[in-house]
Amino acid sequence: MAGKGFLALFNTPDRIEVTDDGAFWIDIKTSLTADDYEHAQRVLFGKMAMKGGDLSATPDTISYQHELVFRAVVDWNLTDEDGDLLPLEPEKAKHDSIRRIPQSIFIDLYNRVNKASSARSSGDELQFRDDGSTESPGDESSTGEVPVAPEVSD
């Protein structure tokens, strides 16, 4: 793997074709950074208040989802009704552009970002550690799957 560093493994964007003919597409990060998640968490719990000496937070899940999608989108060729490119710069314009995309596409983007941030399965972890050439101790099969334990009745 000459010439490629560790972070390069996580920087290749994923192109999502958003129309059946492939005319319109969105490139998203395949892996968000810790900084991306920190910003999203700050948006999620950004509305905090003191009530009777207790700190309370009102989660804003809509803004959290928007921030994750904002951080994931790296490029696109989406246009408005007149055929003008929806801008991705500066940040405010990118936020406004994301708010204009159809909800079904937004949800698809969010689900992809959320799935990419899910914990690795044991098989993925084995492959990540050693390219899957070695099994870890225990009852895991060569696929890295852990067998389901039988149910125990009372």
N, C-alpha and C positions, 0 to 999 in steps of 0.2 A: 504494500500500500504506500509506495513511495510518493512523496509530495502531498499527501493528504493527512491532515491532523485529525484529532479526535472530534472536534466540533464540526468538521466537514461532513462527518457521518450523519449529522442531524440537520444540515442546512439545505438539502435539496428540496425545493418546493414540489408540491403535488398539484398537477393541473386538473381542474374539475371542469368538464364541459357542461354548461348549464342549459344548452339547447340541444335538441335531438340531432341537429345537423352539425354540431360542433362549432358553429360560427361564433358563439360567445363562450368565454372561459374565465375562470378565476384561479390564480395560483395562490395556494396557502402553504404555510410552513407545515412540515410534517411533525415538527416537535417545537413546542413553545419553550422559552427559557424560564428560569426561575424568576428573572426580572419581569417577564410578561405576566406570570402568575401573581407576583407581588402587586403589580399595578391593578390587576383584576380583583384581588382580594381587598385592596384599598377602596375600590369602587363598590364592592359588595357591602362592606361595612363602613362606608363613608359617612353615613348618617348616624352619628352617636350623640347621645344627650345624657345629662345628669338628671336623674329623677330621685328625689329624696335621698341623696347621697350615694345612689347606685348608678353605675354607668350602664346604659342600655343602648343596644344597637338595633336598628331596623334594617334587616337585609334587603338589598335592592337587587333581586335576581335578574331583572330585565337588563339593568345597566351592566351587571357582571357578565351576562351572556354577550352583550354588545361589545364589551371591552375585550373579551376573549377572541371574538371574530375580528375586531379591529386589529388586534395584535397578530392574528394569524394571516390575514390577507397581505400578500406582498406585491401582487400585480393583478391586473385584469384588463379586459377590453370591453367592459360593459358601458353602454351608452344610454343617454336619456331619450325622451320621445323624439327629439330632433336629430338624433344621431351624434350628438356631442359626447365625448368621453366623460364619464363620471370621474371626477378627480380623486386622486389618492394623496395629494399633497396640497396644502399643508394639512396638519392633523385635523383641524376643524372641518376642512372640506372632506377629508376621508371619513370622519364620523358622519357627516351629513350624507355622503354618498351611500354609506352602509345602511343608513336609515331609509333610503329610497329603494333598496332592492326588495323584491317580493318576499313575503314572509316565508314561503315554502323553501326558497333558496337560502334565506338566512338560517332557518332551522336546520337544513341539511349541512350548512357550513359549521354551525355550532355543534351539531352531533359529531361531525368528523373531528373537530378540534377536541371535543370532550373525550371521544374514543381514543384519540392519540395520547391523551394524558392519563389514561387508565393504567393501573398497575400491570406490570408484565405477568404473564402466566409463568408457571414454573418451567415450562418448556422454553419460553422466550428467554427466561433468565439463564437457563443452561446454555442456550445458544449464544447469548450475549457474553457469558463468561468464557466459553471455550469452543465456540462454533459447533456445539452439539456433538463433539467427538468423544466426550467423556460423560458417563452417567454419574449423577451425584449419589451419595449413599441413600439407602432407604428402599422403598417399594416402587419407585418411579420406573416406568417402562422406558424404552429407548426413545420414545417420543417426548418424554419429560412430563407426561401426565401422571398425576397422583391418583391412584385408584380410590373410588368412593368407598368409605367405610360402611359396613352394614348397619342398618338402624338397630338400636337397642330399645327393647320395650321395657316398660316398668314392671 
